[in-house]
Amino acid sequence: MVRLLTLLLLLPFSFSVFAIPLNKIEAMLPAGSQLALSVQDANSGSSILSVDEDILLPPASTQKVVTALAASLYLPKSFAFETSVDQVGKDIVFTFSGDPTLTRKDLKLLVGALKAKGVKRIRGDVWLDGTVFSGYERAVGWPWDILGVCYSAPSSAVALERNCVQGSIYSEKGRQKTRVFVPEHQPVQVSTDALVVTKAEQEASLCALELHYDNNNQYQLSGCLQQRSKPLPLKFAVQNPQKYVEDVLADELKTAAIRLDGSIRVGSPKGNRTFLAKHSSDTRDALLKVMLKRSDNLLADNLLKTMGHRYFGKAGTFANGAAAVKAILQEKAGLDLTHAVMVDGSGLSRNNRMTASQLMNVMQYVYENPNLGVLTMLPVSGVDGTLKYRSSVRHAPLKQRLSAKTGSVYGSYNLAGVLKNEQGKDILVVQLVTNYHIPKSDDRPANVASPITQFERELYQALLTSSLTMR
């Protein structure tokens, strides 16, 4: 009896020792940062903790969970992007449906199939038909300064190799200027007049590496590049996908010894079509898995436009795609995103706004409907996708405990997913951190983790041990 009384007296003391108030963890973020947080018991749906969960903030790539859920509810499991070849009179038509995974090898095989049908000379024109989409290829709110890099490649129906080309820039010792390399098979032009500088010279001159480009897929690098022992990899977003495919296709027709009397044109010719060949991408779930694991922006945006095309029966756009996603989630899942601001499917636009509460409702539905498969497509901490190397959760005890979609745009670091705690319970978490900026005066040692890493590590470890309390 005495031992039992002693234990009961110690319980409040033990709790106070191990309880970790949220405001202590939030204090790890730089001054001016804003946190919205929603934590729920996955099975009961009861709220464990919430902070500013109804404030609209940039969701960044956590918005891809919304896109994935709508696609899994609306698009058939057998859905695949298709690229077909047809004949219309003397013309040949390549019809594109926005397949970001279409490769040059796939296009070569379609040209080969064309020749196998006995087409050795095209007496008319070759058409690139991308009329399944229309309108902007970049959503409103995409930052102008990142349009040259691959994660913001244009969302186009006529797409090839993820609308992305690769190269490298060299800063060799003894050379005043950099040099660039781009594989010959990529029909783009890249030049550089960027200077090679030391770290001290770069800091003194405030000279950074800049990328300029035009609509003819020509790129110019200028400014300064700090001297480095290895080349710096470059990934350029194709600025004019139609011209890029036109140039590639012209080369493939030439290689296949198919003579073209006319020209390669963009559009859709009138007349009855005779089917010649077709290429299909992977099916819906394989595409969604890639989209969520790799946080593939182009896949997300082209799936959004595809839903807009199918739902409204007209060419897909960012606007009708976003409207379709909201309507699908309302009709099929009872999720009301009326007051969310959605302008794309990827979350890349800085105009997007969602609340932690809205994202939590989406996550709750995803969790309660495992047959959709979305939950198993999320990156796993320390294992794969965008969580494989995320410093805050990649190591024990958090490794393999968290399945979540990450999201980051300038000043925002977000997560939405499920954590299995030490008691074996599933906890749903939506974390939106915005206005996150580290002062330039930060003199943190190189071996000390960044504030966001420290914050996330402490937050998820506290959730893991069920020791997190309100501020």
SVG drawing of the C-alpha trace seen along z (x, -y; Angstrom):
<svg xmlns="http://www.w3.org/2000/svg" viewBox="-21 -44 67 47">
<polyline fill="none" stroke="black" stroke-width="0.4" points="0.0,0.0 2.9,-2.4 4.6,-1.5 1.4,-2.2 0.9,-5.6 4.5,-6.5 4.0,-5.7 0.9,-7.8 2.7,-10.7 5.5,-10.4 3.3,-10.3 2.6,-14.1 6.3,-14.8 7.4,-12.4 4.9,-14.0 6.2,-17.5 9.8,-16.3 9.2,-14.7 6.5,-17.0 7.8,-19.3 5.8,-22.5 5.3,-23.4 6.4,-27.0 9.9,-25.7 10.2,-23.9 8.7,-26.8 11.3,-29.1 14.0,-27.3 12.6,-29.0 14.1,-32.4 12.2,-35.5 9.4,-36.4 8.6,-32.8 5.0,-31.7 3.8,-28.2 0.4,-26.5 0.1,-23.0 -2.6,-20.4 -2.1,-17.0 -4.8,-14.4 -5.3,-10.8 -5.6,-9.0 -8.1,-6.4 -10.5,-8.5 -10.1,-11.8 -9.8,-13.6 -7.6,-16.7 -4.4,-16.3 -3.0,-19.7 -3.6,-22.7 -2.1,-26.1 -3.4,-28.6 -4.9,-25.8 -7.4,-28.0 -4.9,-30.6 -4.3,-30.5 -0.7,-29.8 1.4,-28.6 1.0,-24.8 3.9,-24.4 4.3,-20.8 2.0,-19.4 -0.7,-20.4 0.3,-17.4 -1.5,-15.2 -4.7,-17.1 -3.9,-16.6 -3.2,-12.9 -6.4,-12.3 -8.5,-13.9 -6.7,-11.9 -7.2,-8.6 -10.9,-9.4 -11.6,-10.5 -9.2,-9.1 -9.6,-5.3 -6.9,-3.0 -6.1,-2.2 -5.5,-5.8 -2.3,-6.5 -1.0,-9.4 -1.1,-8.5 1.0,-9.7 -0.4,-8.6 0.5,-8.8 -2.2,-9.1 -2.5,-9.9 -4.8,-12.6 -4.6,-12.7 -1.0,-13.4 -0.2,-14.6 1.1,-12.7 -0.2,-13.8 1.6,-13.2 -1.0,-13.7 0.3,-14.5 -1.6,-14.3 0.9,-15.9 3.0,-12.9 6.0,-14.2 7.5,-10.7 7.7,-10.5 11.4,-9.9 13.3,-10.5 13.6,-6.7 9.8,-6.5 9.5,-9.0 12.1,-7.1 10.0,-3.9 6.9,-5.8 8.9,-7.0 10.1,-3.4 6.5,-2.2 5.6,-4.8 8.3,-3.4 7.2,0.1 3.8,-0.8 5.4,-1.6 5.8,-5.4 9.1,-6.3 8.0,-9.6 5.6,-12.2 4.2,-14.2 2.4,-16.6 3.2,-18.1 3.9,-16.6 1.6,-18.0 2.3,-18.3 -1.2,-18.2 -1.3,-19.4 -4.8,-20.8 -5.8,-18.7 -4.4,-21.6 -4.7,-25.4 -3.9,-28.6 -0.8,-29.3 2.0,-26.8 3.1,-28.4 0.6,-29.1 0.0,-32.6 2.3,-33.2 5.3,-31.1 8.4,-33.2 10.0,-34.6 13.5,-33.9 13.1,-30.1 11.5,-29.6 14.8,-28.5 15.3,-25.5 13.7,-22.1 11.4,-22.0 9.4,-24.8 9.4,-23.3 6.3,-24.5 3.2,-22.5 2.5,-21.6 0.6,-18.9 3.5,-18.6 6.1,-17.4 9.3,-15.3 11.9,-14.3 10.1,-16.1 10.7,-19.3 14.2,-19.4 17.7,-19.3 20.9,-18.8 24.4,-20.1 27.3,-21.3 29.5,-24.4 33.2,-24.2 35.3,-26.6 38.8,-25.5 41.9,-26.7 43.9,-29.1 40.9,-30.2 39.2,-33.5 35.9,-32.4 33.7,-29.4 32.9,-26.9 29.7,-24.9 28.9,-21.4 25.6,-20.2 25.2,-16.8 24.9,-17.2 21.6,-15.3 19.8,-18.1 18.6,-20.8 19.4,-23.7 22.1,-26.4 24.0,-27.3 26.7,-29.9 28.6,-31.5 30.6,-34.6 30.5,-34.0 33.7,-34.6 35.6,-32.2 36.2,-33.8 37.4,-32.9 35.1,-32.8 36.5,-36.0 36.1,-37.7 32.5,-36.6 31.6,-37.8 33.3,-41.2 31.7,-41.8 28.3,-40.2 28.5,-38.6 26.3,-35.5 25.7,-33.1 22.7,-34.2 20.7,-32.4 19.1,-34.2 17.0,-32.5 14.6,-33.1 11.8,-31.3 14.1,-29.6 15.6,-27.4 18.8,-29.5 20.5,-30.0 23.1,-32.4 25.0,-32.2 26.6,-35.3 27.9,-36.7 30.3,-34.7 31.0,-31.1 33.1,-30.3 36.0,-28.1 35.3,-24.4 37.1,-21.1 34.2,-19.4 31.7,-20.7 28.4,-22.2 25.5,-20.1 22.9,-22.2 19.2,-21.4 17.5,-23.8 13.7,-24.0 12.9,-23.8 11.3,-27.2 9.6,-26.2 8.5,-22.6 6.9,-22.6 10.1,-23.8 12.2,-21.3 10.0,-18.4 9.9,-19.8 13.8,-19.8 14.0,-16.3 11.4,-14.8 13.0,-16.3 16.3,-14.6 14.6,-11.3 12.8,-11.4 16.1,-12.1 17.8,-9.2 15.0,-6.8 15.4,-8.0 11.8,-9.2 11.7,-12.1 9.5,-15.0 8.2,-17.2 6.4,-19.7 7.2,-21.1 6.6,-20.3 3.7,-22.4 1.9,-22.9 -1.9,-22.3 -4.6,-19.9 -5.4,-19.4 -9.0,-18.8 -10.0,-15.4 -10.5,-11.8 -7.6,-10.1 -6.2,-6.7 -4.4,-5.2 -0.8,-4.2 0.9,-3.8 0.6,-4.6 2.8,-4.9 1.3,-4.7 2.9,-5.9 2.7,-4.0 -0.8,-3.8 -2.3,-6.1 -0.9,-4.7 2.6,-4.4 2.4,-8.1 1.1,-9.2 3.8,-7.4 6.5,-9.1 4.7,-12.5 4.6,-12.1 7.9,-10.4 9.9,-12.7 7.6,-15.8 7.4,-16.0 5.8,-19.4 5.2,-18.7 3.4,-15.5 1.2,-17.2 0.3,-20.1 -0.3,-18.0 -2.6,-15.6 -4.4,-18.7 -5.0,-19.9 -6.0,-16.4 -8.7,-16.4 -9.8,-19.8 -10.0,-18.5 -12.0,-15.4 -14.3,-17.0 -15.4,-20.0 -15.0,-18.4 -12.8,-21.1 -9.1,-21.8 -7.4,-21.5 -6.0,-24.6 -4.7,-25.6 -8.0,-27.3 -10.4,-24.5 -8.0,-21.9 -8.1,-23.6 -11.9,-23.9 -12.2,-20.3 -10.0,-19.2 -12.2,-21.1 -15.4,-19.8 -14.2,-16.2 -13.1,-16.3 -16.5,-17.9 -18.6,-15.3 -16.6,-12.2 -15.1,-12.8 -17.2,-15.5 -14.2,-17.7 -14.9,-21.4 -12.0,-23.4 -14.1,-26.4 -12.0,-28.9 -8.6,-27.3 -6.7,-29.2 -5.5,-26.7 -3.9,-27.9 -1.9,-24.8 -1.5,-21.2 2.1,-21.2 2.0,-23.9 4.8,-25.8 2.8,-29.0 3.2,-31.5 -0.4,-32.4 -1.6,-29.0 -3.1,-29.2 -4.5,-26.4 -5.0,-26.0 -3.6,-23.3 -7.1,-22.3 -8.0,-21.8 -4.9,-19.8 -5.7,-17.7 -9.1,-16.9 -7.5,-15.7 -5.0,-13.6 -7.7,-12.1 -9.6,-11.0 -6.5,-9.5 -5.8,-7.6 -9.4,-6.3 -9.4,-5.1 -6.2,-3.0 -7.7,-1.2 -6.9,-4.4 -3.2,-3.7 -2.2,-7.3 -0.9,-6.8 1.6,-4.1 2.9,-6.5 4.2,-9.1 7.9,-9.4 9.2,-7.5 11.6,-9.1 15.2,-8.0 14.1,-5.5 12.9,-7.2 11.7,-10.2 12.1,-13.7 12.3,-12.3 15.3,-10.0 17.8,-12.7 15.8,-15.1 18.2,-15.7 15.5,-16.2 13.8,-12.7 16.2,-10.5 17.9,-9.0 16.7,-6.8 14.4,-7.0 12.4,-8.8 13.7,-6.7 10.8,-4.8 8.3,-6.2 7.1,-9.1 5.3,-8.9 4.7,-12.4 4.6,-14.8 7.1,-17.6 6.7,-21.1 8.9,-24.1 8.9,-27.4 10.8,-30.5 10.3,-31.0 8.0,-27.9 8.9,-24.5 5.9,-22.1 5.0,-18.5 1.7,-16.6 1.6,-12.9 1.3,-10.2 3.7,-9.3 3.6,-6.0 4.4,-6.8 6.1,-4.6 2.8,-3.2 2.1,-2.0 -0.6,-4.6 -0.8,-6.5 -0.7,-10.3 -1.7,-12.6 0.4,-15.8 0.2,-18.9 3.1,-21.4 3.1,-24.7 6.1,-27.0 6.2,-30.2 8.1,-33.5 11.2,-31.4 14.4,-33.4 17.8,-32.9 19.5,-36.3 22.6,-36.9 24.4,-37.6 23.8,-34.0 27.2,-32.7 26.1,-29.2 29.0,-26.7 29.0,-24.4 28.3,-21.3 25.2,-22.7 21.9,-22.0 19.7,-24.7 16.8,-26.1 14.2,-24.3 16.1,-21.0 16.3,-21.5 12.6,-22.4 11.4,-19.4 13.6,-17.0 12.4,-18.1 8.7,-18.3 8.5,-14.8 10.5,-13.2 8.1,-14.8 5.2,-13.4 6.9,-10.1 7.1,-9.9 3.7,-11.5 5.4,-14.2 4.3,-17.2 2.0,-19.7 0.5,-23.0 2.5,-26.2"/>
</svg>
